[in-house]
Amino acid sequence: MILLSTVQSLFLALGQVALKFAMNRVAGASFTWAFLREQLVNWWWLASGGCMAAATLLWLYLLRHYSFSMVYPMISISYIFGMLAAIFIFHEAVPSLRWLGVLLIMGGVILIAK
């Protein structure tokens, strides 16, 4: 279950990263054919959707085979992946207070997993 939850969380975080890239390519939203054509060739939308679909399928499997009270907190592993993406992909500075918050959440996940 821990491995599946980690993979599900990784797909979830990758989907969010791809969504951020997709949104960065959206100059200004309008209800024009030119805007729609531009979005149809924005492959980041497809990458985001694919990752989200994979995360959803794994989530459905986890819900089917494990208790909700166990698997739901496990997806908070995605917070770690999100923080790492912020640093290594988007080159953001992440303050230590945010890391402390993530560590506290992960401590709770460890307690639940035991």
WOFENJO-V653427 format. One record per helix or strand of 2 or more residues. SS is the DSSP state (A for helix, B for strand). FROM is the first residue (numbers start at 0). TO is the last residue. If there is no record, write none. Layout:
((SS FROM TO) (SS FROM TO))
This chain:
((A 1 23) (A 32 39) (A 42 64) (A 67 87) (A 95 112))
